């Protein structure tokens, strides 16, 4: 396993991060603990959670993921060896069950959110505390086209940054990050951290995969020039790039079988691109999921790739991608496919 600096901090994170959003819904506490054990045995020191997890978020399971991660940390006694990342939920009509639906990113809301996360995780600090999605109209979760509303209600970014900085000064967080953010939003946060003397955003967690390389447009340059690297989520496109959803009904118990409403990666253009990537991998004797993860990990702006799994077998395959370096001809094949199937699942 290789490691990288988290932004300009002295925090070293594994180049593969274990995502935990299935814990408490698709995975039991025992299964979550087993996954975390396997990841640590493979050299992973970085886990990612969120206040709203498991996903999809619901009133009966809200907070279970952090609680399961917390019970594992207590059982293993390894808190000082693990980089724990979690997120504060953003506003939205589907999340009234979280803190009464008061989900703006003001000081009081962020304070309430982190106190809840700290309690569930059973810790007195969080290594990386992230804004899950913007407190404003922006392009995230696959939204294309931007319509500006000058009268939109939103928390000023300076207030949000001030609230995060306050937590850092208190020692409740070691670093702060953003997620599902735009080039404008990331640059504003970075600029304000310098002009106002506040804690600097260390990372950005956005989607990135062979099916969605839109991060390269705008944000890739920001990440490199500002040393604010990407934590890539959905690097397998909801599991599509494993190839398991091609040529037949979704496997029983798989995510798309359980949640067929999530079609971002399964429209005709995405399926056509997926088929091409899977055939390329198999033609070179590679596991399709490992090829996709290795490509993402190899991007210069990448800090860590967030993997997720519901079975130990899937997890083992994904973890093994840490040792895979793609041959030049494989990368060339990927770029050729991308040229004809650019970003089919933005």
Number of C-alpha atoms within 10 A of each C-alpha: 14 13 17 16 18 24 24 15 13 11 16 16 21 22 23 30 26 25 21 27 26 21 29 24 19 18 19 16 18 13 17 25 21 14 23 23 14 16 21 15 10 15 16 24 22 26 24 24 26 25 25 27 24 23 17 13 19 17 11 10 16 22 24 25 30 29 21 22 24 22 17 22 21 14 11 11 10 10 16 8 11 15 20 25 21 26 26 26 27 21 20 13 7 11 19 14 15 20 13 8 15 18 21 21 28 21 18 12 18 22 16 14 19 22 14 17 26 19 13 19 26 18 15 12 21 24 19 26 30 26 25 23 24 23 21 18 13 19 16 16 12 12 9 10 8 9 9 9 9 6 6 9 11 14 15 12 18 16 13 20 25 19 19 30 23 17 23 21 12 11 14 21 22 20 27 26 27 26 22 20 21 20 15 12 16 22 17 13 20 19 15 18 18 11 8 11 11 21 23 22 31 25 28 27 23 23 26 25 24 28 29 22 19 19 21 14 10 12 23 21 15 20 25 15 11 17 19 27 27 30 27 25 23 21 29 29 22 18 18 23 31 23 18 16 19 16 8 7 10 15 12 9 11 16 16 19 14 13 11 11 8 12 12 15 22 20 11 11 15 25 20 14 23 28 18 17 25 22 15 19 20 12 12 13 9 17 19 24 23 24 29 26 28 21 19 21 26 16 13 12 22 22 30 29 28 26 22 24 22 20 14 14 9 14 18 15 14 26 22 14 20 21 11 15 15 16 10 9 10 18 14 12 16 19 14 12 17 19 10 10 18 19 18 23 23 20
